[in-house]
Amino acid sequence: MKFIIHALKGEITFQIAILLAAFPLLGAHVYAQQVEVKLFAHRGGAHEYDENTISAFGETYNKGLRGYETDVRLTKDGQLVIFHDADLKRIVGKEGTIEDLTLEEIKQLQTKKGNDIPTLDEVLAFFSDKPGVYIEFEMKTNKPMYDEKKLTAYCDVLYQKVYTAMPPTSNYVLTSFDKRPLHYLKTTYPSVDLLFIKGAPLSQTVLDEAKELNIDRVGCNIDGTSRAMVKEAKKQGFKVSLWPGHSVADFLLGVSLGSDYLCSDVPVAVTEWVGANAPWITLK
């Protein structure tokens, strides 16, 4: 069965062949077995809005999104701000790094699209009256920029701020490619909810690395990940998140693989497509 999916602005057309074996037919008027998946907006919807800004979070929230991913860095004077890249060039158009600037200096900057760079406090405040939200806070603790002393201070402040501000019905998760903050947080705050990110496909090796960290969430590259491996991860007690999600096609691939969580740069496009075309998919 083929679905013709028009990309944003109708400029590109994707032809997607979906194997209905992944969604067994239930009857003449029922498309497939009902499935549930948590969709979350990567950097607030990086291909649809100005990434990691209050504007992006607000726009996607108003469009019905209740899942997010964002990135946290530490300023020169010890303040936590929301910013993905290791330097300012792509997003701001200037040389330099977040880590080399004070918060006062950062607040004098804007993104190329004219938005402020928010602090962690500002993002937490934005979501404080919005219950039932899932957010991944990725710890951008690049080496050698974050030595052990700086890393420890970063983790302590991040943990306290995030979990003090989290509404009772929301779910906030701290994530990283870097094992160091994950190990420190799990050792220091055993009840913390963590996710281990890998740029590789899901595999037993990834699961074993997560087990060593005592973490039951993994985020892996969708390319090369098999449905059998997702099933095996769930059998071993893991929650599986897959990325990247550059298109509706990527989202549908993730659904067919059985992922629990799916990251998307185009969450609004996905939400609208599902609403119009996929009654068997429930977005949590």
ChimeraX commands (.cxc) that place a marker at each C-alpha (Angstrom):
marker #1 position 0.00,0.00,0.00 radius 0.5
marker #1 position 1.42,3.35,-0.95 radius 0.5
marker #1 position 0.81,6.72,0.59 radius 0.5
marker #1 position 1.82,9.86,-1.25 radius 0.5
marker #1 position 3.08,12.31,1.32 radius 0.5
marker #1 position 3.68,15.90,0.41 radius 0.5
marker #1 position 6.45,17.59,2.36 radius 0.5
marker #1 position 6.21,21.01,3.92 radius 0.5
marker #1 position 5.17,23.69,1.38 radius 0.5
marker #1 position 4.45,20.94,-1.15 radius 0.5
marker #1 position 7.91,21.12,-2.69 radius 0.5
marker #1 position 8.92,17.50,-2.25 radius 0.5
marker #1 position 6.87,14.32,-2.62 radius 0.5
marker #1 position 7.67,11.17,-0.68 radius 0.5
marker #1 position 6.34,7.78,-1.83 radius 0.5
marker #1 position 6.12,5.48,1.15 radius 0.5
marker #1 position 5.43,1.78,0.92 radius 0.5
marker #1 position 4.01,0.59,4.26 radius 0.5
marker #1 position 3.99,-3.12,4.95 radius 0.5
marker #1 position 0.53,-3.78,6.34 radius 0.5
marker #1 position 1.92,-6.91,7.96 radius 0.5
marker #1 position 3.16,-4.53,10.63 radius 0.5
marker #1 position -0.46,-3.44,11.17 radius 0.5
marker #1 position -2.70,-6.57,10.80 radius 0.5
marker #1 position -6.09,-5.76,9.26 radius 0.5
marker #1 position -9.01,-6.00,11.67 radius 0.5
marker #1 position -11.87,-5.61,9.23 radius 0.5
marker #1 position -13.14,-3.97,6.08 radius 0.5
marker #1 position -13.50,-0.55,7.67 radius 0.5
marker #1 position -10.55,-0.73,10.05 radius 0.5
marker #1 position -7.13,0.04,8.62 radius 0.5
marker #1 position -4.87,-1.72,11.08 radius 0.5
marker #1 position -4.11,-2.70,14.63 radius 0.5
marker #1 position -4.14,0.35,16.90 radius 0.5
marker #1 position -0.69,1.48,18.01 radius 0.5
marker #1 position 0.45,4.17,20.44 radius 0.5
marker #1 position 3.65,6.17,20.27 radius 0.5
marker #1 position 5.02,9.25,22.02 radius 0.5
marker #1 position 5.95,11.87,19.44 radius 0.5
marker #1 position 8.29,14.59,20.61 radius 0.5
marker #1 position 9.53,17.78,18.97 radius 0.5
marker #1 position 13.29,17.79,18.44 radius 0.5
marker #1 position 14.55,21.18,19.67 radius 0.5
marker #1 position 10.93,22.30,19.61 radius 0.5
marker #1 position 10.53,21.38,15.92 radius 0.5
marker #1 position 13.87,22.31,14.38 radius 0.5
marker #1 position 12.74,22.19,10.72 radius 0.5
marker #1 position 9.48,24.02,11.32 radius 0.5
marker #1 position 10.38,26.75,13.83 radius 0.5
marker #1 position 13.38,28.60,15.27 radius 0.5
marker #1 position 14.95,25.75,17.20 radius 0.5
marker #1 position 15.27,25.79,20.99 radius 0.5
marker #1 position 13.42,29.08,21.44 radius 0.5
marker #1 position 10.37,29.93,23.52 radius 0.5
marker #1 position 8.68,30.76,20.22 radius 0.5
marker #1 position 9.25,27.21,18.93 radius 0.5
marker #1 position 8.00,25.61,22.13 radius 0.5
marker #1 position 4.94,27.85,22.16 radius 0.5
marker #1 position 4.04,27.28,18.51 radius 0.5
marker #1 position 4.30,23.50,18.75 radius 0.5
marker #1 position 2.44,23.40,22.07 radius 0.5
marker #1 position -0.42,25.37,20.51 radius 0.5
marker #1 position -0.45,22.85,17.66 radius 0.5
marker #1 position -1.06,20.05,20.16 radius 0.5
marker #1 position 2.46,18.73,20.83 radius 0.5
marker #1 position 3.09,17.44,24.35 radius 0.5
marker #1 position 6.57,16.01,23.85 radius 0.5
marker #1 position 9.85,17.91,23.46 radius 0.5
marker #1 position 13.62,17.60,23.31 radius 0.5
marker #1 position 16.02,20.41,24.08 radius 0.5
marker #1 position 19.71,21.04,24.81 radius 0.5
marker #1 position 21.40,22.54,27.86 radius 0.5
marker #1 position 24.77,24.32,28.08 radius 0.5
marker #1 position 26.62,26.17,30.86 radius 0.5
marker #1 position 27.67,29.80,30.50 radius 0.5
marker #1 position 31.01,31.24,31.60 radius 0.5
marker #1 position 29.38,32.48,34.81 radius 0.5
marker #1 position 27.65,29.20,35.63 radius 0.5
marker #1 position 24.16,29.74,34.21 radius 0.5
marker #1 position 22.25,27.10,32.24 radius 0.5
marker #1 position 20.95,28.10,28.82 radius 0.5
marker #1 position 19.17,26.32,25.99 radius 0.5
marker #1 position 21.42,25.93,22.95 radius 0.5
marker #1 position 22.42,23.00,20.77 radius 0.5
marker #1 position 25.62,23.77,18.86 radius 0.5
marker #1 position 29.16,23.82,20.22 radius 0.5
marker #1 position 29.57,27.28,18.64 radius 0.5
marker #1 position 27.34,30.23,17.75 radius 0.5
marker #1 position 27.93,30.35,13.99 radius 0.5
marker #1 position 24.98,28.45,12.55 radius 0.5
marker #1 position 22.28,29.73,14.87 radius 0.5
marker #1 position 23.47,33.24,15.75 radius 0.5
marker #1 position 25.88,34.03,12.92 radius 0.5
marker #1 position 28.77,35.00,15.20 radius 0.5
marker #1 position 32.00,33.41,16.35 radius 0.5
marker #1 position 32.28,32.10,19.89 radius 0.5
marker #1 position 30.66,29.59,22.24 radius 0.5
marker #1 position 28.04,29.66,24.97 radius 0.5
marker #1 position 30.65,28.46,27.43 radius 0.5
marker #1 position 32.91,31.48,26.77 radius 0.5
marker #1 position 30.17,34.05,27.38 radius 0.5
marker #1 position 28.37,35.31,30.47 radius 0.5
marker #1 position 24.61,35.18,30.64 radius 0.5
marker #1 position 24.50,38.98,30.30 radius 0.5
marker #1 position 26.49,38.71,27.06 radius 0.5
marker #1 position 24.27,35.93,25.75 radius 0.5
marker #1 position 21.14,37.96,26.45 radius 0.5
marker #1 position 22.48,40.62,24.10 radius 0.5
marker #1 position 22.41,38.08,21.25 radius 0.5
marker #1 position 19.57,36.82,19.10 radius 0.5
marker #1 position 19.17,33.96,16.67 radius 0.5
marker #1 position 19.32,34.71,12.96 radius 0.5
marker #1 position 15.51,34.62,13.02 radius 0.5
marker #1 position 15.33,37.26,15.72 radius 0.5
marker #1 position 14.60,35.25,18.85 radius 0.5
marker #1 position 16.32,35.38,22.23 radius 0.5
marker #1 position 18.42,32.47,23.49 radius 0.5
marker #1 position 16.42,31.24,26.50 radius 0.5
marker #1 position 17.73,30.15,29.85 radius 0.5
marker #1 position 16.77,26.79,31.34 radius 0.5
marker #1 position 14.77,28.70,33.95 radius 0.5
marker #1 position 12.74,30.43,31.24 radius 0.5
marker #1 position 11.92,27.14,29.52 radius 0.5
marker #1 position 10.97,25.50,32.81 radius 0.5
marker #1 position 8.77,28.48,33.63 radius 0.5
marker #1 position 7.07,28.20,30.24 radius 0.5
marker #1 position 6.13,24.58,30.91 radius 0.5
marker #1 position 5.35,25.02,34.61 radius 0.5
marker #1 position 1.61,25.50,33.99 radius 0.5
marker #1 position 1.42,22.87,31.23 radius 0.5
marker #1 position 0.91,19.46,32.86 radius 0.5
marker #1 position 1.28,16.13,31.12 radius 0.5
marker #1 position 4.34,17.09,29.09 radius 0.5
marker #1 position 7.32,14.87,28.22 radius 0.5
marker #1 position 10.68,16.68,27.88 radius 0.5
marker #1 position 14.16,15.36,27.21 radius 0.5
marker #1 position 16.93,17.68,28.41 radius 0.5
marker #1 position 20.08,16.72,26.54 radius 0.5
marker #1 position 23.29,17.44,28.41 radius 0.5
marker #1 position 25.77,18.96,25.93 radius 0.5
marker #1 position 28.86,18.30,28.02 radius 0.5
marker #1 position 31.50,18.27,25.30 radius 0.5
marker #1 position 35.06,17.27,26.13 radius 0.5
marker #1 position 37.40,18.94,26.95 radius 0.5
marker #1 position 35.15,21.96,27.52 radius 0.5
marker #1 position 33.52,20.25,30.51 radius 0.5
marker #1 position 36.13,18.88,32.90 radius 0.5
marker #1 position 35.06,16.78,35.88 radius 0.5
marker #1 position 34.64,19.74,38.24 radius 0.5
marker #1 position 32.56,21.70,35.77 radius 0.5
marker #1 position 30.59,18.58,34.86 radius 0.5
marker #1 position 29.66,17.89,38.47 radius 0.5
marker #1 position 28.46,21.45,39.07 radius 0.5
marker #1 position 26.48,21.37,35.81 radius 0.5
marker #1 position 24.75,18.09,36.72 radius 0.5
marker #1 position 23.85,19.18,40.25 radius 0.5
marker #1 position 22.29,22.46,39.14 radius 0.5
marker #1 position 20.49,20.86,36.20 radius 0.5
marker #1 position 19.02,18.08,38.32 radius 0.5
marker #1 position 17.79,20.44,41.03 radius 0.5
marker #1 position 16.25,22.94,38.62 radius 0.5
marker #1 position 14.56,20.39,36.35 radius 0.5
marker #1 position 12.99,18.23,39.03 radius 0.5
marker #1 position 12.00,21.11,41.28 radius 0.5
marker #1 position 10.10,22.66,38.38 radius 0.5
marker #1 position 8.52,19.50,36.91 radius 0.5
marker #1 position 4.70,19.40,37.22 radius 0.5
marker #1 position 3.44,16.21,38.95 radius 0.5
marker #1 position 1.88,14.79,35.77 radius 0.5
marker #1 position 4.83,15.59,33.50 radius 0.5
marker #1 position 7.85,13.42,32.73 radius 0.5
marker #1 position 11.26,15.08,32.48 radius 0.5
marker #1 position 14.24,12.97,31.37 radius 0.5
marker #1 position 17.95,13.87,31.33 radius 0.5
marker #1 position 19.79,12.51,28.30 radius 0.5
marker #1 position 23.29,12.41,26.83 radius 0.5
marker #1 position 25.74,10.78,24.44 radius 0.5
marker #1 position 28.34,11.44,27.16 radius 0.5
marker #1 position 28.42,8.65,29.74 radius 0.5
marker #1 position 30.06,10.85,32.37 radius 0.5
marker #1 position 27.00,12.93,33.38 radius 0.5
marker #1 position 24.78,9.86,33.17 radius 0.5
marker #1 position 27.06,7.92,35.52 radius 0.5
marker #1 position 27.38,10.83,37.95 radius 0.5
marker #1 position 23.64,11.50,38.07 radius 0.5
marker #1 position 22.66,7.86,38.51 radius 0.5
marker #1 position 25.22,7.45,41.29 radius 0.5
marker #1 position 24.29,10.68,43.06 radius 0.5
marker #1 position 20.52,10.73,42.43 radius 0.5
marker #1 position 19.47,7.06,41.98 radius 0.5
marker #1 position 15.83,7.85,41.15 radius 0.5
marker #1 position 16.69,10.18,38.26 radius 0.5
marker #1 position 15.14,9.33,34.88 radius 0.5
marker #1 position 17.93,9.03,32.29 radius 0.5
marker #1 position 18.28,8.12,28.62 radius 0.5
marker #1 position 21.49,6.98,26.92 radius 0.5
marker #1 position 21.85,8.30,23.35 radius 0.5
marker #1 position 23.84,6.56,20.63 radius 0.5
marker #1 position 24.46,7.59,17.05 radius 0.5
marker #1 position 24.41,3.91,16.07 radius 0.5
marker #1 position 21.44,1.63,15.40 radius 0.5
marker #1 position 19.90,-0.23,18.33 radius 0.5
marker #1 position 21.93,-3.32,19.20 radius 0.5
marker #1 position 22.72,-5.59,22.11 radius 0.5
marker #1 position 25.99,-3.69,22.54 radius 0.5
marker #1 position 24.03,-0.47,23.12 radius 0.5
marker #1 position 21.74,-2.22,25.59 radius 0.5
marker #1 position 24.73,-3.62,27.47 radius 0.5
marker #1 position 26.26,-0.13,27.70 radius 0.5
marker #1 position 23.00,1.19,29.12 radius 0.5
marker #1 position 22.82,-1.67,31.60 radius 0.5
marker #1 position 26.30,-0.79,32.87 radius 0.5
marker #1 position 24.96,2.70,33.58 radius 0.5
marker #1 position 21.81,1.25,35.20 radius 0.5
marker #1 position 19.65,3.07,32.62 radius 0.5
marker #1 position 16.50,1.60,31.07 radius 0.5
marker #1 position 16.00,4.14,28.26 radius 0.5
marker #1 position 17.96,4.20,25.00 radius 0.5
marker #1 position 17.81,6.58,22.05 radius 0.5
marker #1 position 19.30,5.18,18.84 radius 0.5
marker #1 position 19.59,5.93,15.16 radius 0.5
marker #1 position 16.55,4.73,13.24 radius 0.5
marker #1 position 18.68,3.78,10.21 radius 0.5
marker #1 position 19.81,0.19,10.61 radius 0.5
marker #1 position 17.58,-0.53,13.60 radius 0.5
marker #1 position 15.49,-3.68,13.18 radius 0.5
marker #1 position 12.05,-4.51,14.48 radius 0.5
marker #1 position 13.47,-7.68,16.02 radius 0.5
marker #1 position 16.02,-5.64,17.99 radius 0.5
marker #1 position 13.33,-3.25,19.24 radius 0.5
marker #1 position 11.29,-6.24,20.42 radius 0.5
marker #1 position 14.34,-7.68,22.15 radius 0.5
marker #1 position 15.08,-4.37,23.89 radius 0.5
marker #1 position 11.53,-4.20,25.21 radius 0.5
marker #1 position 11.78,-7.82,26.35 radius 0.5
marker #1 position 14.83,-6.81,28.38 radius 0.5
marker #1 position 12.88,-3.97,30.00 radius 0.5
marker #1 position 14.04,-1.01,27.91 radius 0.5
marker #1 position 12.06,1.93,26.58 radius 0.5
marker #1 position 13.15,2.63,23.01 radius 0.5
marker #1 position 13.41,6.04,21.34 radius 0.5
marker #1 position 14.49,6.42,17.71 radius 0.5
marker #1 position 15.90,9.39,15.75 radius 0.5
marker #1 position 16.37,11.36,13.56 radius 0.5
marker #1 position 12.92,12.22,12.29 radius 0.5
marker #1 position 13.29,14.49,9.29 radius 0.5
marker #1 position 9.99,13.57,7.62 radius 0.5
marker #1 position 6.64,11.84,7.95 radius 0.5
marker #1 position 8.32,8.87,6.27 radius 0.5
marker #1 position 10.83,8.63,9.13 radius 0.5
marker #1 position 7.99,8.71,11.63 radius 0.5
marker #1 position 6.15,5.88,9.87 radius 0.5
marker #1 position 9.34,3.83,9.77 radius 0.5
marker #1 position 9.70,4.29,13.52 radius 0.5
marker #1 position 6.10,3.21,14.08 radius 0.5
marker #1 position 6.62,0.08,11.96 radius 0.5
marker #1 position 9.73,-0.78,14.00 radius 0.5
marker #1 position 7.71,-0.61,17.22 radius 0.5
marker #1 position 9.52,2.30,18.89 radius 0.5
marker #1 position 8.01,3.68,22.12 radius 0.5
marker #1 position 9.17,7.26,21.44 radius 0.5
marker #1 position 9.86,9.03,18.16 radius 0.5
marker #1 position 11.86,12.23,17.76 radius 0.5
marker #1 position 10.85,14.58,14.94 radius 0.5
marker #1 position 12.12,17.79,13.40 radius 0.5
marker #1 position 8.69,18.16,11.74 radius 0.5
marker #1 position 6.29,17.26,14.57 radius 0.5
marker #1 position 3.46,19.47,13.34 radius 0.5
marker #1 position 3.57,17.92,9.86 radius 0.5
marker #1 position 3.56,14.46,11.46 radius 0.5
marker #1 position 0.66,15.32,13.77 radius 0.5
marker #1 position -1.42,16.71,10.91 radius 0.5
marker #1 position -0.66,13.75,8.63 radius 0.5
marker #1 position -1.57,11.22,11.30 radius 0.5
marker #1 position -4.81,13.05,12.03 radius 0.5
marker #1 position -5.78,13.02,8.37 radius 0.5
marker #1 position -4.50,9.60,7.29 radius 0.5
marker #1 position -3.71,7.21,10.13 radius 0.5
marker #1 position -6.59,6.54,12.54 radius 0.5
marker #1 position -4.75,3.45,13.81 radius 0.5
marker #1 position -1.95,5.60,15.28 radius 0.5
marker #1 position -2.49,7.30,18.64 radius 0.5
marker #1 position -0.01,10.04,19.50 radius 0.5
marker #1 position 0.52,10.15,23.24 radius 0.5
marker link #1:1,2 radius 0.2
marker link #1:2,3 radius 0.2
marker link #1:3,4 radius 0.2
marker link #1:4,5 radius 0.2
marker link #1:5,6 radius 0.2
marker link #1:6,7 radius 0.2
marker link #1:7,8 radius 0.2
marker link #1:8,9 radius 0.2
marker link #1:9,10 radius 0.2
marker link #1:10,11 radius 0.2
marker link #1:11,12 radius 0.2
marker link #1:12,13 radius 0.2
marker link #1:13,14 radius 0.2
marker link #1:14,15 radius 0.2
marker link #1:15,16 radius 0.2
marker link #1:16,17 radius 0.2
marker link #1:17,18 radius 0.2
marker link #1:18,19 radius 0.2
marker link #1:19,20 radius 0.2
marker link #1:20,21 radius 0.2
marker link #1:21,22 radius 0.2
marker link #1:22,23 radius 0.2
marker link #1:23,24 radius 0.2
marker link #1:24,25 radius 0.2
marker link #1:25,26 radius 0.2
marker link #1:26,27 radius 0.2
marker link #1:27,28 radius 0.2
marker link #1:28,29 radius 0.2
marker link #1:29,30 radius 0.2
marker link #1:30,31 radius 0.2
marker link #1:31,32 radius 0.2
marker link #1:32,33 radius 0.2
marker link #1:33,34 radius 0.2
marker link #1:34,35 radius 0.2
marker link #1:35,36 radius 0.2
marker link #1:36,37 radius 0.2
marker link #1:37,38 radius 0.2
marker link #1:38,39 radius 0.2
marker link #1:39,40 radius 0.2
marker link #1:40,41 radius 0.2
marker link #1:41,42 radius 0.2
marker link #1:42,43 radius 0.2
marker link #1:43,44 radius 0.2
marker link #1:44,45 radius 0.2
marker link #1:45,46 radius 0.2
marker link #1:46,47 radius 0.2
marker link #1:47,48 radius 0.2
marker link #1:48,49 radius 0.2
marker link #1:49,50 radius 0.2
marker link #1:50,51 radius 0.2
marker link #1:51,52 radius 0.2
marker link #1:52,53 radius 0.2
marker link #1:53,54 radius 0.2
marker link #1:54,55 radius 0.2
marker link #1:55,56 radius 0.2
marker link #1:56,57 radius 0.2
marker link #1:57,58 radius 0.2
marker link #1:58,59 radius 0.2
marker link #1:59,60 radius 0.2
marker link #1:60,61 radius 0.2
marker link #1:61,62 radius 0.2
marker link #1:62,63 radius 0.2
marker link #1:63,64 radius 0.2
marker link #1:64,65 radius 0.2
marker link #1:65,66 radius 0.2
marker link #1:66,67 radius 0.2
marker link #1:67,68 radius 0.2
marker link #1:68,69 radius 0.2
marker link #1:69,70 radius 0.2
marker link #1:70,71 radius 0.2
marker link #1:71,72 radius 0.2
marker link #1:72,73 radius 0.2
marker link #1:73,74 radius 0.2
marker link #1:74,75 radius 0.2
marker link #1:75,76 radius 0.2
marker link #1:76,77 radius 0.2
marker link #1:77,78 radius 0.2
marker link #1:78,79 radius 0.2
marker link #1:79,80 radius 0.2
marker link #1:80,81 radius 0.2
marker link #1:81,82 radius 0.2
marker link #1:82,83 radius 0.2
marker link #1:83,84 radius 0.2
marker link #1:84,85 radius 0.2
marker link #1:85,86 radius 0.2
marker link #1:86,87 radius 0.2
marker link #1:87,88 radius 0.2
marker link #1:88,89 radius 0.2
marker link #1:89,90 radius 0.2
marker link #1:90,91 radius 0.2
marker link #1:91,92 radius 0.2
marker link #1:92,93 radius 0.2
marker link #1:93,94 radius 0.2
marker link #1:94,95 radius 0.2
marker link #1:95,96 radius 0.2
marker link #1:96,97 radius 0.2
marker link #1:97,98 radius 0.2
marker link #1:98,99 radius 0.2
marker link #1:99,100 radius 0.2
marker link #1:100,101 radius 0.2
marker link #1:101,102 radius 0.2
marker link #1:102,103 radius 0.2
marker link #1:103,104 radius 0.2
marker link #1:104,105 radius 0.2
marker link #1:105,106 radius 0.2
marker link #1:106,107 radius 0.2
marker link #1:107,108 radius 0.2
marker link #1:108,109 radius 0.2
marker link #1:109,110 radius 0.2
marker link #1:110,111 radius 0.2
marker link #1:111,112 radius 0.2
marker link #1:112,113 radius 0.2
marker link #1:113,114 radius 0.2
marker link #1:114,115 radius 0.2
marker link #1:115,116 radius 0.2
marker link #1:116,117 radius 0.2
marker link #1:117,118 radius 0.2
marker link #1:118,119 radius 0.2
marker link #1:119,120 radius 0.2
marker link #1:120,121 radius 0.2
marker link #1:121,122 radius 0.2
marker link #1:122,123 radius 0.2
marker link #1:123,124 radius 0.2
marker link #1:124,125 radius 0.2
marker link #1:125,126 radius 0.2
marker link #1:126,127 radius 0.2
marker link #1:127,128 radius 0.2
marker link #1:128,129 radius 0.2
marker link #1:129,130 radius 0.2
marker link #1:130,131 radius 0.2
marker link #1:131,132 radius 0.2
marker link #1:132,133 radius 0.2
marker link #1:133,134 radius 0.2
marker link #1:134,135 radius 0.2
marker link #1:135,136 radius 0.2
marker link #1:136,137 radius 0.2
marker link #1:137,138 radius 0.2
marker link #1:138,139 radius 0.2
marker link #1:139,140 radius 0.2
marker link #1:140,141 radius 0.2
marker link #1:141,142 radius 0.2
marker link #1:142,143 radius 0.2
marker link #1:143,144 radius 0.2
marker link #1:144,145 radius 0.2
marker link #1:145,146 radius 0.2
marker link #1:146,147 radius 0.2
marker link #1:147,148 radius 0.2
marker link #1:148,149 radius 0.2
marker link #1:149,150 radius 0.2
marker link #1:150,151 radius 0.2
marker link #1:151,152 radius 0.2
marker link #1:152,153 radius 0.2
marker link #1:153,154 radius 0.2
marker link #1:154,155 radius 0.2
marker link #1:155,156 radius 0.2
marker link #1:156,157 radius 0.2
marker link #1:157,158 radius 0.2
marker link #1:158,159 radius 0.2
marker link #1:159,160 radius 0.2
marker link #1:160,161 radius 0.2
marker link #1:161,162 radius 0.2
marker link #1:162,163 radius 0.2
marker link #1:163,164 radius 0.2
marker link #1:164,165 radius 0.2
marker link #1:165,166 radius 0.2
marker link #1:166,167 radius 0.2
marker link #1:167,168 radius 0.2
marker link #1:168,169 radius 0.2
marker link #1:169,170 radius 0.2
marker link #1:170,171 radius 0.2
marker link #1:171,172 radius 0.2
marker link #1:172,173 radius 0.2
marker link #1:173,174 radius 0.2
marker link #1:174,175 radius 0.2
marker link #1:175,176 radius 0.2
marker link #1:176,177 radius 0.2
marker link #1:177,178 radius 0.2
marker link #1:178,179 radius 0.2
marker link #1:179,180 radius 0.2
marker link #1:180,181 radius 0.2
marker link #1:181,182 radius 0.2
marker link #1:182,183 radius 0.2
marker link #1:183,184 radius 0.2
marker link #1:184,185 radius 0.2
marker link #1:185,186 radius 0.2
marker link #1:186,187 radius 0.2
marker link #1:187,188 radius 0.2
marker link #1:188,189 radius 0.2
marker link #1:189,190 radius 0.2
marker link #1:190,191 radius 0.2
marker link #1:191,192 radius 0.2
marker link #1:192,193 radius 0.2
marker link #1:193,194 radius 0.2
marker link #1:194,195 radius 0.2
marker link #1:195,196 radius 0.2
marker link #1:196,197 radius 0.2
marker link #1:197,198 radius 0.2
marker link #1:198,199 radius 0.2
marker link #1:199,200 radius 0.2
marker link #1:200,201 radius 0.2
marker link #1:201,202 radius 0.2
marker link #1:202,203 radius 0.2
marker link #1:203,204 radius 0.2
marker link #1:204,205 radius 0.2
marker link #1:205,206 radius 0.2
marker link #1:206,207 radius 0.2
marker link #1:207,208 radius 0.2
marker link #1:208,209 radius 0.2
marker link #1:209,210 radius 0.2
marker link #1:210,211 radius 0.2
marker link #1:211,212 radius 0.2
marker link #1:212,213 radius 0.2
marker link #1:213,214 radius 0.2
marker link #1:214,215 radius 0.2
marker link #1:215,216 radius 0.2
marker link #1:216,217 radius 0.2
marker link #1:217,218 radius 0.2
marker link #1:218,219 radius 0.2
marker link #1:219,220 radius 0.2
marker link #1:220,221 radius 0.2
marker link #1:221,222 radius 0.2
marker link #1:222,223 radius 0.2
marker link #1:223,224 radius 0.2
marker link #1:224,225 radius 0.2
marker link #1:225,226 radius 0.2
marker link #1:226,227 radius 0.2
marker link #1:227,228 radius 0.2
marker link #1:228,229 radius 0.2
marker link #1:229,230 radius 0.2
marker link #1:230,231 radius 0.2
marker link #1:231,232 radius 0.2
marker link #1:232,233 radius 0.2
marker link #1:233,234 radius 0.2
marker link #1:234,235 radius 0.2
marker link #1:235,236 radius 0.2
marker link #1:236,237 radius 0.2
marker link #1:237,238 radius 0.2
marker link #1:238,239 radius 0.2
marker link #1:239,240 radius 0.2
marker link #1:240,241 radius 0.2
marker link #1:241,242 radius 0.2
marker link #1:242,243 radius 0.2
marker link #1:243,244 radius 0.2
marker link #1:244,245 radius 0.2
marker link #1:245,246 radius 0.2
marker link #1:246,247 radius 0.2
marker link #1:247,248 radius 0.2
marker link #1:248,249 radius 0.2
marker link #1:249,250 radius 0.2
marker link #1:250,251 radius 0.2
marker link #1:251,252 radius 0.2
marker link #1:252,253 radius 0.2
marker link #1:253,254 radius 0.2
marker link #1:254,255 radius 0.2
marker link #1:255,256 radius 0.2
marker link #1:256,257 radius 0.2
marker link #1:257,258 radius 0.2
marker link #1:258,259 radius 0.2
marker link #1:259,260 radius 0.2
marker link #1:260,261 radius 0.2
marker link #1:261,262 radius 0.2
marker link #1:262,263 radius 0.2
marker link #1:263,264 radius 0.2
marker link #1:264,265 radius 0.2
marker link #1:265,266 radius 0.2
marker link #1:266,267 radius 0.2
marker link #1:267,268 radius 0.2
marker link #1:268,269 radius 0.2
marker link #1:269,270 radius 0.2
marker link #1:270,271 radius 0.2
marker link #1:271,272 radius 0.2
marker link #1:272,273 radius 0.2
marker link #1:273,274 radius 0.2
marker link #1:274,275 radius 0.2
marker link #1:275,276 radius 0.2
marker link #1:276,277 radius 0.2
marker link #1:277,278 radius 0.2
marker link #1:278,279 radius 0.2
marker link #1:279,280 radius 0.2
marker link #1:280,281 radius 0.2
marker link #1:281,282 radius 0.2
marker link #1:282,283 radius 0.2
marker link #1:283,284 radius 0.2
view
